[in-house]
Each structure stands twice: as structure tokens, then as C-alpha cells.
Amino acid sequence: MEGPLVLRLALLLPLTLFTALPANAQVSLKSIGDTCLESDLDTCKVLTAGYFNRADYSDAEGEPLIAWQTHAGTGEYGVIGGFVLFRHSGTGWDVLDKASDGFFQVPTFNDDNILHIPGYSQGTGVFNTDRLYRLEEDGTTWTPIDMDNWLAGVELPEGKEIWKGVTFDFSNPWSGYVARTALWQSEDGNCCPSGGSAVISLEIEGNTLVGKDVEYTPPAEE
């Protein structure tokens, strides 16, 4: 991939360092529904909050596993959002991860133990700030999945580019993970893609998200 596409793709990538997530001090979640917890925003409101319990047909089924809040508020650069994830240690809750670099939606947790938090940035680009994690077989370790370079090996149709964030879907491992996006051509305005659309298949290889095949839909005839 050459020219402006390389620059634009750089803007799709969340500036996240994927390191081991340390244990933290325990946190009370009694006010999880209406009070921002562990937020770095100057002002903060809770948008969504909830829990995922264990559903693995073991003796631990139904026990608390993960909890979340998504936030809206103000930060260093004006109006922004954030999220916080809490994991259950068996005796209490501590912070798994948090950020205030985008607007985040309700997470999904699928049958393959993949947790996805959809997110997008400020501005007209709505670039991706998604987060992705895998619960390991020990039932306690959460591994961040690197989403920074998933588009690197993807071959888009000639003359077609991705200028904004994509829509990731990790909800169903049996039907496959995908990214859906409109496509732009060089003469397009930022607002108005005219190059059709693409569905890009995705796989998690080790701890990295990788883009694979492209299903291309040409623009409709006028």
C-alpha cells in the first residue's frame, strides 16, 4: 500500500501499549450504575455499566467474572469518553484496564472468551479506539490482543482506500470475525466514499489481530 493510504491507516490505530495487566487494589462496585469509578475524566457520567458472569459449565458457572463502565465527560481536549474494566479475583474486584481516549460502547464477550470494547475517536474521522482481550484457559488471566497492525497485509481493490474507522464484529466466533468498511477513491471528499464497501475477515494469531481475505461490493449503479 502506498501514498496517502499509509498515512491514513496510521490514524486508525489506537496508541496503546500492550503489556501485562497488573493486579490493582480492590474496588467496590456498589455504585457502578450511577457513579464513575476510576475515571481520569475531569467531569464524568456513566453511560453504560454491567457484568459478565462465568458460563463455562463448571462448578464456578454463574460466578462474577468481569464488569465494565463506559463514560462520557470532559478531558484535556474537550468532550470525550472512556471506559473501565474490572475483573473478579474470587474475593473482590480490581481494575483490569481503563482509558479516556474515545467514545466506547457496550462490550461483547463471546463463546471463545474474547472480550471486545467498540470505540471510536473524536472528530469526523471516527477512527478506531477499540480494545480486545482474551480470557486464558486458567480462567483468570486476561491477555490484550494487539489491534495496531491488522490491516497491514490486506489487499484492497485497486484504487480503493480506507480513510476512517471500521466496524469490527467479534460477536460470533463460529461465523468468523470481520471488519466492515466503506471504501474511498482518490477524488472523493472525506464525507462521501464512492468506492463501494468491503468486509474483511479477521483472525487472532497468538496475541495479534490479523486481516485476511476481502469481500468487495462495488458501488451501486446510478
C-alpha positions in Angstrom: 0.0 0.0 0.0 1.4 3.4 -1.0 0.8 7.1 -0.8 -1.9 8.7 1.3 -3.3 5.3 2.4 -0.3 4.6 4.6 -0.8 8.0 6.4 -4.5 7.5 6.8 -4.1 4.0 8.1 -1.8 5.3 10.8 -4.8 7.3 12.1 -6.9 4.2 12.5 -4.6 2.7 15.2 -5.1 3.3 18.9 -1.9 4.4 20.7 -2.0 1.5 23.1 1.0 -0.3 24.6 0.1 -4.0 25.1 1.8 -5.1 28.2 0.9 -7.5 31.0 -2.0 -6.1 33.0 -1.0 -5.9 36.7 -3.3 -6.6 39.7 -4.6 -3.5 41.5 -6.2 -2.6 44.8 -9.7 -3.9 45.2 -12.6 -1.6 44.3 -16.2 -1.5 45.5 -18.7 -1.7 42.7 -21.8 -0.8 44.8 -22.3 2.4 42.8 -21.3 1.0 39.4 -24.7 2.0 37.8 -24.6 5.7 38.5 -21.1 6.8 39.7 -18.0 6.9 37.6 -15.3 4.7 39.1 -11.6 5.0 38.5 -12.1 7.6 35.7 -9.5 10.1 34.5 -12.0 12.5 33.1 -12.5 15.9 34.7 -16.2 15.6 34.7 -17.8 12.2 34.2 -21.2 10.5 33.7 -21.9 6.8 33.5 -23.3 5.8 30.1 -23.5 2.0 30.5 -22.5 -0.5 33.1 -22.8 -4.2 33.6 -21.4 -7.6 34.4 -20.4 -10.8 32.6 -20.6 -13.9 34.8 -18.9 -17.2 34.1 -20.8 -19.5 31.7 -18.4 -22.5 31.3 -20.5 -25.4 32.6 -18.0 -25.8 35.5 -18.6 -25.6 39.3 -17.9 -21.9 39.0 -20.7 -21.2 36.5 -22.6 -18.1 37.4 -19.8 -16.6 39.5 -18.8 -13.0 38.7 -16.1 -12.6 36.0 -15.8 -9.1 34.5 -17.6 -5.8 34.9 -17.5 -2.5 33.0 -18.5 1.1 32.8 -18.4 3.4 29.8 -18.1 7.1 30.5 -18.8 10.5 28.9 -17.2 13.7 30.2 -14.5 16.2 29.6 -10.8 15.8 29.4 -7.6 17.6 28.3 -9.0 18.0 24.7 -12.7 18.7 25.5 -15.6 16.4 25.3 -14.5 12.8 25.3 -15.5 9.4 26.7 -13.8 6.5 28.4 -14.2 3.0 29.9 -13.0 1.0 32.8 -12.9 -2.8 33.1 -13.0 -4.6 36.4 -12.0 -8.3 36.9 -13.1 -10.5 39.7 -10.3 -12.2 41.6 -12.6 -14.6 43.5 -12.6 -12.4 46.6 -13.2 -8.9 45.1 -12.9 -6.6 42.1 -9.8 -4.8 40.8 -9.2 -2.7 37.7 -8.2 -4.7 34.6 -7.9 -1.7 32.2 -9.2 1.8 31.6 -8.8 4.6 29.1 -10.3 8.0 28.2 -9.2 8.3 24.6 -12.5 7.7 22.8 -16.2 7.1 22.9 -16.9 3.5 23.9 -19.9 1.2 23.5 -21.2 -1.8 25.4 -18.6 -4.6 25.3 -19.3 -8.1 23.9 -17.9 -11.4 25.4 -18.2 -14.3 23.0 -18.1 -18.1 23.3 -14.4 -18.1 22.5 -13.6 -16.0 25.6 -12.9 -12.9 23.5 -13.9 -9.6 25.1 -14.4 -6.6 22.7 -15.0 -3.0 23.6 -16.0 -1.0 20.5 -14.6 2.5 20.5 -14.1 5.5 18.2 -12.2 8.8 18.4 -13.2 12.4 18.4 -13.7 14.3 15.1 -15.0 13.4 11.7 -12.6 10.5 11.2 -14.2 8.4 13.9 -11.0 6.4 14.0 -10.9 3.2 16.0 -10.1 3.1 19.7 -11.4 -0.4 20.2 -9.9 -2.8 22.8 -9.7 -6.6 22.5 -8.9 -9.1 25.2 -8.8 -12.9 25.6 -9.5 -14.8 28.8 -7.0 -17.6 29.0 -7.7 -21.2 29.9 -6.7 -20.6 33.6 -9.9 -18.6 33.9 -8.2 -15.6 35.5 -5.6 -14.2 33.0 -6.8 -11.5 30.5 -4.4 -11.0 27.6 -4.7 -7.8 25.5 -4.9 -8.5 21.7 -2.8 -6.2 19.6 -5.0 -4.4 17.1 -2.5 -1.9 15.8 -1.4 -3.6 12.5 -4.4 -5.7 11.5 -4.7 -4.0 8.1 -1.0 -4.3 7.1 -1.3 -7.4 4.9 -4.8 -6.8 3.5 -5.1 -6.2 -0.3 -7.9 -3.8 -1.1 -9.2 -3.5 -4.6 -7.0 -1.2 -6.8 -7.7 2.5 -6.3 -9.7 1.9 -3.1 -8.7 3.1 0.3 -10.0 3.2 3.9 -10.0 6.8 5.3 -11.9 6.3 8.5 -12.6 3.8 11.3 -14.1 0.4 10.5 -16.8 -1.5 12.3 -15.4 -4.6 14.0 -17.6 -7.6 14.7 -16.3 -10.2 17.2 -19.7 -11.4 18.4 -19.7 -14.9 16.9 -16.5 -17.0 16.6 -18.4 -19.6 14.6 -19.3 -17.3 11.8 -15.9 -15.6 11.9 -14.6 -12.2 12.9 -14.8 -9.3 10.4 -14.3 -5.6 9.9 -16.8 -3.8 7.7 -16.0 -0.5 6.0 -16.9 1.9 3.2 -14.1 2.5 0.6 -12.9 5.8 -0.8 -11.3 6.8 -4.1 -8.8 9.5 -4.6 -11.3 12.0 -5.9 -13.7 11.6 -3.0 -14.4 14.1 -0.3 -13.8 12.9 3.2 -17.6 12.8 3.8 -18.6 10.8 0.8 -17.0 7.4 -0.1 -17.8 6.3 -3.6 -15.7 3.1 -3.9 -18.2 0.6 -2.6 -17.6 -1.4 0.5 -15.6 -4.3 1.9 -16.0 -7.0 4.6 -12.5 -8.0 5.7 -12.1 -11.4 7.5 -10.0 -11.3 10.7 -8.1 -13.9 12.7 -6.3 -13.8 16.1 -2.9 -15.2 15.7 -1.1 -15.5 19.0 -1.8 -12.2 20.6 -2.2 -10.2 17.4 -5.2 -9.4 15.2 -4.6 -10.1 11.6 -6.6 -9.1 8.5 -7.2 -11.8 5.9 -9.5 -12.0 2.8 -11.5 -9.1 1.4 -15.1 -9.5 0.2 -15.7 -6.5 -2.0 -19.0 -5.0 -3.0 -18.7 -2.5 -5.9 -20.7 0.8 -5.7 -24.3 0.6 -6.9 -25.1 1.7 -10.4 -26.5 5.2 -10.6 
